[in-house]
Amino acid sequence: MTSLTDPVAPTGSTATKHIGILLFDGVEELDAIGPWEILSNWTLSYPEDGWTVTLVSKDGRPVRAAKGMVLGAHHSFADVPPMGVLLHPGGPGARALMRDEEHLAWVRGQRATVPLMTSVCSGALVYATAGVLEGRPASTHWQSLELLHELDPSIQVDVEARFVDDGDVITSAGVSAGIDMALHLVSRLASADRARAVRRDVQYDPQPPI
């Protein structure tokens, strides 16, 4: 089931590679929307780079996020195009997914076919439970670092990094760190100049007021 029309790239787009951002009930809003803002800005502004990004939920229906925002999906698991990148956010709903054997099996299936698996916040806990992070360096929300180690002691937990790039798996720390990770993705998949252009366009220049 497709709930929304896919984002339309400017005329002349030759986009063939796809980034899917997972949605689920209880997803942390900024975990998904922060990376969406960065990645959709890039893919729509620079279609010649050959990427698209859409939102994906299990059944293609809208989800209710952690703080009540209702988010619509473009695709279901059944009809999402082949993905070059999967982004798994976190949030309170991720804890339920850690106990959902059907979802864990889906994650393992994606691991076998998707070239680059990424996560934000407690999305890393789902990956750890599914065995995706075995023996790898990884990060997650600061409140979940100890749990990440408990889930799989072989994980090399990075307590400082905003994101950890381990080749075909990238994990980021909590919530807003997903924006940093998404900018890194733009740099990696396109160029540092592209990432800087997107950062300027969305005026992302963190200088916390407190």
The 8 nearest C-alpha neighbors of each residue, nearest first, counted from 0:
[[1, 59, 75, 2, 58, 74, 78, 60],
 [2, 0, 74, 73, 59, 3, 75, 72],
 [3, 1, 73, 59, 72, 60, 0, 74],
 [4, 2, 73, 1, 72, 5, 71, 74],
 [3, 5, 73, 6, 2, 1, 7, 74],
 [4, 6, 73, 7, 3, 53, 74, 52],
 [7, 5, 4, 8, 53, 52, 51, 43],
 [8, 6, 5, 9, 43, 4, 10, 51],
 [7, 9, 43, 12, 6, 46, 10, 42],
 [10, 8, 12, 11, 7, 43, 46, 44],
 [11, 9, 12, 8, 7, 46, 13, 43],
 [10, 12, 9, 13, 46, 8, 47, 14],
 [13, 11, 46, 14, 10, 9, 8, 47],
 [12, 14, 49, 15, 11, 47, 46, 48],
 [49, 15, 13, 50, 12, 16, 51, 46],
 [14, 16, 49, 50, 13, 17, 51, 12],
 [17, 15, 50, 83, 14, 49, 51, 82],
 [16, 18, 51, 82, 83, 50, 52, 19],
 [19, 17, 52, 84, 82, 85, 83, 51],
 [18, 20, 85, 53, 52, 54, 86, 55],
 [21, 19, 86, 54, 55, 85, 53, 87],
 [20, 22, 55, 87, 56, 54, 86, 19],
 [23, 21, 56, 55, 26, 20, 54, 62],
 [24, 22, 26, 62, 56, 25, 21, 92],
 [23, 25, 62, 63, 64, 26, 92, 22],
 [26, 24, 92, 65, 64, 91, 90, 23],
 [25, 27, 90, 64, 65, 92, 23, 24],
 [28, 26, 90, 65, 30, 29, 89, 64],
 [27, 29, 30, 31, 32, 64, 26, 65],
 [28, 30, 32, 33, 31, 27, 174, 175],
 [31, 29, 174, 88, 27, 28, 119, 33],
 [30, 32, 29, 33, 28, 34, 88, 35],
 [31, 33, 35, 29, 34, 28, 30, 36],
 [32, 34, 29, 178, 36, 35, 31, 30],
 [33, 35, 178, 37, 181, 36, 32, 31],
 [36, 34, 32, 38, 33, 37, 39, 31],
 [37, 35, 33, 34, 39, 38, 40, 32],
 [38, 36, 34, 40, 35, 39, 181, 41],
 [37, 39, 41, 35, 40, 36, 34, 42],
 [40, 38, 42, 41, 36, 35, 37, 43],
 [41, 39, 37, 38, 43, 42, 44, 36],
 [42, 40, 38, 44, 39, 43, 45, 197],
 [41, 43, 39, 45, 46, 44, 51, 50],
 [42, 44, 8, 40, 41, 45, 46, 39],
 [45, 43, 41, 42, 40, 46, 9, 39],
 [44, 46, 47, 42, 43, 41, 48, 49],
 [47, 45, 12, 48, 42, 49, 43, 44],
 [46, 48, 49, 45, 12, 13, 14, 50],
 [49, 47, 46, 45, 50, 189, 14, 42],
 [14, 48, 50, 47, 46, 15, 13, 16],
 [51, 49, 16, 14, 17, 42, 48, 15],
 [50, 52, 17, 42, 18, 14, 16, 53],
 [51, 53, 18, 17, 19, 39, 38, 50],
 [54, 52, 19, 73, 20, 18, 55, 5],
 [53, 55, 20, 72, 73, 19, 21, 74],
 [54, 56, 74, 21, 72, 75, 22, 20],
 [57, 55, 22, 59, 75, 58, 72, 21],
 [56, 58, 75, 76, 59, 55, 23, 60],
 [59, 57, 75, 60, 56, 0, 76, 77],
 [75, 58, 60, 74, 56, 0, 1, 72],
 [59, 61, 58, 2, 72, 56, 71, 62],
 [62, 60, 71, 70, 72, 69, 59, 63],
 [63, 61, 24, 70, 23, 69, 64, 71],
 [64, 62, 69, 24, 67, 68, 25, 70],
 [63, 65, 25, 26, 68, 67, 24, 66],
 [64, 66, 25, 27, 26, 67, 91, 90],
 [67, 65, 64, 68, 28, 27, 25, 63],
 [66, 68, 64, 65, 63, 69, 25, 28],
 [69, 67, 64, 63, 66, 70, 28, 65],
 [68, 70, 63, 62, 64, 67, 61, 71],
 [71, 69, 61, 62, 68, 63, 72, 64],
 [70, 72, 61, 60, 62, 69, 73, 2],
 [73, 71, 54, 55, 59, 74, 61, 2],
 [72, 74, 3, 54, 2, 1, 5, 55],
 [75, 73, 1, 55, 59, 79, 72, 78],
 [74, 59, 76, 58, 57, 56, 77, 78],
 [75, 77, 57, 79, 78, 58, 56, 74],
 [76, 78, 75, 79, 0, 58, 74, 57],
 [77, 79, 75, 76, 74, 80, 0, 1],
 [78, 80, 74, 76, 75, 77, 81, 55],
 [79, 81, 82, 78, 17, 74, 19, 77],
 [82, 80, 79, 83, 17, 113, 16, 112],
 [81, 83, 17, 84, 18, 113, 80, 19],
 [82, 84, 17, 113, 114, 16, 18, 115],
 [85, 83, 18, 115, 82, 116, 113, 19],
 [86, 84, 19, 116, 18, 117, 20, 87],
 [85, 87, 117, 20, 118, 21, 19, 88],
 [86, 88, 118, 122, 21, 117, 119, 20],
 [89, 87, 119, 122, 30, 118, 31, 86],
 [88, 90, 122, 121, 120, 93, 26, 119],
 [89, 91, 27, 26, 92, 93, 25, 121],
 [92, 90, 25, 93, 94, 26, 65, 89],
 [93, 91, 25, 94, 90, 95, 26, 24],
 [92, 94, 96, 89, 95, 91, 90, 97],
 [95, 93, 97, 92, 96, 91, 98, 90],
 [96, 94, 97, 93, 92, 98, 99, 91],
 [95, 97, 99, 93, 98, 94, 102, 92],
 [96, 98, 125, 94, 95, 99, 128, 93],
 [99, 97, 96, 95, 100, 94, 103, 102],
 [98, 100, 96, 102, 101, 97, 103, 95],
 [99, 101, 103, 102, 104, 98, 97, 96],
 [102, 100, 104, 99, 103, 105, 96, 106],
 [101, 103, 105, 99, 104, 100, 106, 96],
 [104, 102, 100, 106, 105, 129, 101, 99],
 [103, 105, 107, 101, 102, 106, 100, 108],
 [104, 106, 102, 108, 103, 107, 109, 101],
 [107, 105, 103, 109, 108, 104, 110, 102],
 [108, 106, 110, 104, 109, 105, 103, 129],
 [107, 109, 105, 111, 106, 110, 104, 112],
 [108, 110, 106, 112, 111, 113, 107, 105],
 [111, 109, 107, 108, 112, 113, 106, 116],
 [110, 112, 108, 109, 113, 107, 114, 106],
 [111, 113, 109, 110, 114, 108, 82, 81],
 [114, 112, 109, 83, 110, 115, 82, 84],
 [115, 113, 83, 167, 112, 84, 116, 110],
 [116, 114, 167, 84, 113, 168, 83, 117],
 [115, 117, 168, 85, 84, 167, 86, 169],
 [118, 116, 169, 86, 170, 168, 85, 87],
 [119, 117, 87, 170, 122, 86, 88, 123],
 [118, 120, 88, 171, 177, 122, 89, 30],
 [119, 121, 173, 139, 140, 172, 89, 122],
 [122, 120, 89, 123, 124, 139, 140, 90],
 [121, 123, 89, 88, 118, 125, 124, 87],
 [124, 122, 126, 121, 125, 118, 139, 127],
 [125, 123, 127, 121, 122, 126, 147, 128],
 [124, 126, 128, 97, 122, 123, 127, 129],
 [125, 127, 123, 129, 131, 124, 128, 130],
 [128, 126, 124, 130, 132, 129, 125, 131],
 [129, 127, 125, 130, 126, 124, 97, 150],
 [128, 130, 126, 127, 103, 131, 125, 107],
 [129, 131, 127, 128, 132, 133, 126, 107],
 [130, 132, 126, 129, 127, 133, 110, 107],
 [133, 131, 127, 135, 130, 134, 126, 154],
 [132, 134, 135, 130, 154, 131, 153, 151],
 [133, 135, 153, 154, 132, 155, 136, 152],
 [136, 134, 154, 132, 133, 155, 137, 165],
 [135, 137, 155, 156, 154, 157, 165, 163],
 [138, 136, 156, 170, 163, 157, 155, 135],
 [137, 139, 157, 172, 171, 170, 156, 163],
 [138, 140, 172, 120, 121, 171, 173, 123],
 [141, 139, 173, 172, 120, 143, 142, 121],
 [140, 142, 143, 144, 139, 173, 172, 158],
 [141, 143, 140, 144, 145, 139, 146, 173],
 [144, 142, 146, 140, 141, 145, 147, 139],
 [145, 143, 147, 141, 146, 142, 139, 140],
 [144, 146, 148, 147, 143, 149, 142, 141],
 [147, 145, 149, 143, 148, 144, 150, 124],
 [146, 148, 144, 150, 145, 149, 124, 143],
 [147, 149, 152, 145, 151, 146, 150, 154],
 [150, 148, 146, 151, 147, 152, 145, 144],
 [149, 151, 147, 148, 146, 128, 127, 152],
 [150, 152, 148, 153, 149, 154, 127, 147],
 [153, 151, 148, 154, 149, 150, 155, 147],
 [152, 154, 134, 151, 133, 155, 135, 148],
 [155, 153, 134, 135, 152, 156, 133, 151],
 [154, 156, 136, 135, 137, 153, 157, 134],
 [155, 157, 137, 154, 136, 138, 158, 148],
 [158, 156, 138, 159, 137, 160, 155, 136],
 [157, 159, 156, 160, 138, 144, 141, 139],
 [160, 158, 157, 161, 138, 172, 162, 141],
 [161, 159, 162, 157, 158, 163, 138, 172],
 [160, 162, 172, 176, 171, 159, 163, 179],
 [163, 161, 171, 160, 170, 172, 180, 138],
 [162, 164, 170, 169, 137, 171, 165, 138],
 [165, 163, 169, 166, 168, 162, 170, 167],
 [166, 164, 168, 169, 167, 163, 136, 135],
 [165, 167, 168, 164, 169, 115, 163, 116],
 [166, 168, 115, 165, 114, 116, 169, 164],
 [169, 167, 116, 165, 166, 117, 115, 164],
 [170, 168, 164, 117, 163, 165, 116, 118],
 [171, 169, 118, 163, 117, 162, 138, 137],
 [172, 170, 162, 119, 138, 161, 139, 120],
 [171, 173, 139, 140, 120, 161, 138, 176],
 [174, 172, 140, 120, 176, 139, 175, 119],
 [173, 175, 30, 176, 120, 29, 177, 119],
 [176, 174, 177, 178, 173, 29, 30, 33],
 [177, 175, 179, 178, 174, 172, 173, 161],
 [176, 178, 180, 175, 119, 179, 34, 174],
 [179, 177, 181, 34, 176, 33, 180, 175],
 [180, 178, 182, 176, 177, 181, 183, 161],
 [179, 181, 177, 183, 178, 182, 162, 184],
 [182, 180, 184, 178, 34, 183, 179, 177],
 [183, 181, 185, 179, 184, 180, 194, 178],
 [182, 184, 180, 186, 181, 185, 187, 179],
 [185, 183, 181, 187, 182, 186, 188, 180],
 [186, 184, 182, 188, 194, 183, 187, 189],
 [187, 185, 190, 191, 183, 194, 189, 184],
 [186, 188, 184, 185, 189, 183, 190, 191],
 [189, 187, 185, 186, 184, 190, 48, 183],
 [190, 188, 186, 185, 187, 193, 48, 191],
 [191, 189, 186, 193, 192, 187, 194, 188],
 [190, 192, 186, 194, 193, 195, 189, 187],
 [191, 193, 195, 190, 194, 196, 186, 189],
 [194, 192, 196, 190, 191, 195, 197, 186],
 [195, 193, 191, 186, 197, 185, 196, 192],
 [194, 196, 198, 192, 197, 193, 199, 191],
 [195, 197, 193, 199, 194, 198, 192, 200],
 [198, 196, 200, 194, 199, 195, 41, 193],
 [197, 199, 195, 203, 201, 200, 196, 202],
 [200, 198, 202, 196, 197, 201, 195, 203],
 [199, 201, 197, 202, 198, 196, 203, 40],
 [200, 202, 198, 203, 199, 197, 37, 36],
 [203, 201, 199, 200, 198, 204, 197, 205],
 [204, 202, 198, 201, 205, 199, 200, 197],
 [203, 205, 202, 206, 198, 199, 201, 207],
 [206, 204, 207, 203, 202, 208, 175, 179],
 [205, 207, 204, 208, 209, 203, 202, 175],
 [206, 208, 209, 205, 204, 203, 175, 202],
 [207, 209, 206, 205, 204, 203, 175, 202],
 [208, 207, 206, 205, 204, 175, 203, 176]]
